[in-house]
Amino acid sequence: MSRASNSLSLICSVAAFAMCLCTPAFANDQLGGYRLFLSSEQRAQLDRKRDGVEEVVVPVVVEAPKPKPKIEPKPKPKPELPSVSLQGYVVRGDGENTVWLNNRPVEEGQRAARDVRVLSIDESSGDAEVNLANEKTIRIKPGEKFEPKAEQVIDPVN
């Protein structure tokens, strides 16, 4: 065998021997010194029982399960109402009435935007009943504008 091989063999042997020596000490710490009872009071009670002096009573502590915290659903924030203005209307003979809502032609029952729906159109006055974000329904006349911050319909003429 070569000299390097002998040195490596010797180092491995010493390392294995050192590991064997360290393992019981480590296990001893992990298991509380190989003791069945962890507290000195419990060991003393066992010694007295063995000597016939007293009966061993080991208290058992049982913790009640902690109640789970109640998670209440967060209230959904109110959707912001959109601004709506009615520019005009057309009454057609075939019954399909159209209003210009926010500068877009919208027929009765259709959506003008994601959260604006025209519910009905009054043929005589051109008033439109509009639902906003499924939260509020307003009646608006041609030329009027609904301001969501004030939550009111504003007539620019008056």
One Martini backbone bead per residue (centre of mass of N, CA, C, O) as a GRO file, in nm:
protein
  158
    1MET     BB    1   0.101   0.033   0.014
    2SER     BB    2   0.055   0.347   0.036
    3ARG     BB    3   0.097   0.627   0.219
    4ALA     BB    4  -0.177   0.772   0.153
    5SER     BB    5  -0.354   0.527   0.220
    6ASN     BB    6  -0.271   0.500   0.518
    7SER     BB    7  -0.359   0.783   0.606
    8LEU     BB    8  -0.657   0.757   0.526
    9SER     BB    9  -0.719   0.513   0.703
   10LEU     BB   10  -0.647   0.648   0.973
   11ILE     BB   11  -0.848   0.884   0.958
   12CYS     BB   12  -1.106   0.713   0.936
   13SER     BB   13  -1.071   0.559   1.202
   14VAL     BB   14  -1.067   0.804   1.391
   15ALA     BB   15  -1.345   0.919   1.306
   16ALA     BB   16  -1.514   0.671   1.384
   17PHE     BB   17  -1.431   0.665   1.683
   18ALA     BB   18  -1.531   0.953   1.753
   19MET     BB   19  -1.828   0.901   1.681
   20CYS     BB   20  -1.875   0.677   1.891
   21LEU     BB   21  -1.817   0.862   2.139
   22CYS     BB   22  -2.035   1.095   2.077
   23THR     BB   23  -2.315   0.961   2.055
   24PRO     BB   24  -2.392   0.895   2.356
   25ALA     BB   25  -2.377   1.188   2.456
   26PHE     BB   26  -2.592   1.297   2.273
   27ALA     BB   27  -2.819   1.101   2.357
   28ASN     BB   28  -2.818   1.176   2.653
   29ASP     BB   29  -2.919   1.468   2.607
   30GLN     BB   30  -3.179   1.402   2.443
   31LEU     BB   31  -3.294   1.191   2.689
   32GLY     BB   32  -3.227   1.301   2.979
   33GLY     BB   33  -3.016   1.081   3.087
   34TYR     BB   34  -3.186   0.808   3.075
   35ARG     BB   35  -3.461   0.903   3.192
   36LEU     BB   36  -3.786   0.853   3.267
   37PHE     BB   37  -3.783   1.094   3.456
   38LEU     BB   38  -3.729   1.443   3.447
   39SER     BB   39  -3.778   1.495   3.740
   40SER     BB   40  -3.666   1.488   4.064
   41GLU     BB   41  -3.938   1.439   4.203
   42GLN     BB   42  -4.015   1.181   4.047
   43ARG     BB   43  -3.767   1.016   4.132
   44ALA     BB   44  -3.821   1.030   4.440
   45GLN     BB   45  -4.095   0.887   4.433
   46LEU     BB   46  -3.985   0.620   4.320
   47ASP     BB   47  -3.793   0.558   4.553
   48ARG     BB   48  -4.012   0.549   4.776
   49LYS     BB   49  -4.177   0.322   4.648
   50ARG     BB   50  -3.948   0.109   4.650
   51ASP     BB   51  -3.921   0.138   4.976
   52GLY     BB   52  -4.238   0.166   5.086
   53VAL     BB   53  -4.336   0.464   5.175
   54GLU     BB   54  -4.493   0.551   4.901
   55GLU     BB   55  -4.726   0.652   4.683
   56VAL     BB   56  -4.756   0.697   4.350
   57VAL     BB   57  -4.830   1.034   4.217
   58VAL     BB   58  -4.899   1.131   3.890
   59PRO     BB   59  -4.952   1.405   3.734
   60VAL     BB   60  -5.201   1.502   3.496
   61VAL     BB   61  -5.180   1.713   3.213
   62VAL     BB   62  -5.462   1.864   3.051
   63GLU     BB   63  -5.521   2.033   2.767
   64ALA     BB   64  -5.724   2.235   2.633
   65PRO     BB   65  -5.850   2.318   2.355
   66LYS     BB   66  -5.817   2.562   2.144
   67PRO     BB   67  -5.996   2.796   2.023
   68LYS     BB   68  -6.107   2.899   1.736
   69PRO     BB   69  -6.102   3.162   1.558
   70LYS     BB   70  -6.316   3.388   1.443
   71ILE     BB   71  -6.403   3.434   1.102
   72GLU     BB   72  -6.494   3.722   0.960
   73PRO     BB   73  -6.630   3.853   0.706
   74LYS     BB   74  -6.567   4.086   0.493
   75PRO     BB   75  -6.695   4.354   0.385
   76LYS     BB   76  -6.807   4.469   0.106
   77PRO     BB   77  -6.736   4.705  -0.091
   78LYS     BB   78  -6.866   4.961  -0.230
   79PRO     BB   79  -6.935   5.048  -0.525
   80GLU     BB   80  -6.853   5.267  -0.752
   81LEU     BB   81  -7.023   5.507  -0.894
   82PRO     BB   82  -7.109   5.616  -1.190
   83SER     BB   83  -7.102   5.841  -1.437
   84VAL     BB   84  -7.404   5.998  -1.582
   85SER     BB   85  -7.521   6.078  -1.919
   86LEU     BB   86  -7.791   6.235  -2.110
   87GLN     BB   87  -7.823   6.335  -2.449
   88GLY     BB   88  -8.053   6.132  -2.578
   89TYR     BB   89  -8.334   6.033  -2.807
   90VAL     BB   90  -8.510   5.749  -2.972
   91VAL     BB   91  -8.820   5.690  -3.141
   92ARG     BB   92  -8.938   5.398  -3.272
   93GLY     BB   93  -9.177   5.217  -3.450
   94ASP     BB   94  -9.065   4.914  -3.359
   95GLY     BB   95  -8.984   4.972  -3.028
   96GLU     BB   96  -8.683   5.064  -3.054
   97ASN     BB   97  -8.522   5.228  -2.812
   98THR     BB   98  -8.291   5.514  -2.783
   99VAL     BB   99  -8.001   5.611  -2.601
  100TRP     BB  100  -7.762   5.862  -2.493
  101LEU     BB  101  -7.505   5.722  -2.300
  102ASN     BB  102  -7.213   5.844  -2.271
  103ASN     BB  103  -7.198   5.868  -2.595
  104ARG     BB  104  -7.400   5.609  -2.629
  105PRO     BB  105  -7.582   5.374  -2.780
  106VAL     BB  106  -7.885   5.258  -2.606
  107GLU     BB  107  -8.087   5.005  -2.536
  108GLU     BB  108  -8.331   4.862  -2.396
  109GLY     BB  109  -8.165   4.644  -2.155
  110GLN     BB  110  -7.887   4.752  -2.183
  111ARG     BB  111  -7.546   4.809  -2.175
  112ALA     BB  112  -7.319   5.081  -2.140
  113ALA     BB  113  -7.167   4.924  -1.917
  114ARG     BB  114  -7.065   4.721  -1.676
  115ASP     BB  115  -7.242   4.925  -1.446
  116VAL     BB  116  -7.461   5.002  -1.683
  117ARG     BB  117  -7.828   5.003  -1.702
  118VAL     BB  118  -8.104   5.004  -1.911
  119LEU     BB  119  -8.437   4.962  -1.825
  120SER     BB  120  -8.593   5.236  -1.925
  121ILE     BB  121  -8.810   5.420  -2.167
  122ASP     BB  122  -8.964   5.720  -2.215
  123GLU     BB  123  -9.134   5.820  -2.497
  124SER     BB  124  -9.233   6.115  -2.422
  125SER     BB  125  -8.955   6.229  -2.257
  126GLY     BB  126  -8.678   6.037  -2.242
  127ASP     BB  127  -8.661   5.896  -1.998
  128ALA     BB  128  -8.432   5.714  -1.783
  129GLU     BB  129  -8.378   5.399  -1.641
  130VAL     BB  130  -8.096   5.346  -1.420
  131ASN     BB  131  -7.850   5.108  -1.340
  132LEU     BB  132  -7.602   5.108  -1.070
  133ALA     BB  133  -7.415   4.851  -0.972
  134ASN     BB  134  -7.670   4.713  -0.834
  135GLU     BB  135  -7.755   4.967  -0.621
  136LYS     BB  136  -7.876   5.196  -0.818
  137THR     BB  137  -8.169   5.385  -0.916
  138ILE     BB  138  -8.228   5.608  -1.187
  139ARG     BB  139  -8.368   5.918  -1.309
  140ILE     BB  140  -8.314   6.046  -1.643
  141LYS     BB  141  -8.267   6.324  -1.843
  142PRO     BB  142  -8.213   6.506  -2.096
  143GLY     BB  143  -7.900   6.669  -1.995
  144GLU     BB  144  -7.835   6.502  -1.760
  145LYS     BB  145  -7.642   6.435  -1.450
  146PHE     BB  146  -7.466   6.193  -1.263
  147GLU     BB  147  -7.327   6.230  -0.936
  148PRO     BB  148  -7.166   6.021  -0.717
  149LYS     BB  149  -7.062   6.207  -0.485
  150ALA     BB  150  -7.356   6.349  -0.450
  151GLU     BB  151  -7.596   6.166  -0.530
  152GLN     BB  152  -7.699   6.335  -0.798
  153VAL     BB  153  -7.902   6.504  -1.017
  154ILE     BB  154  -7.795   6.719  -1.283
  155ASP     BB  155  -7.907   7.035  -1.411
  156PRO     BB  156  -7.759   7.264  -1.622
  157VAL     BB  157  -8.004   7.465  -1.664
  158ASN     BB  158  -8.085   7.499  -1.339
   0.00000   0.00000   0.00000
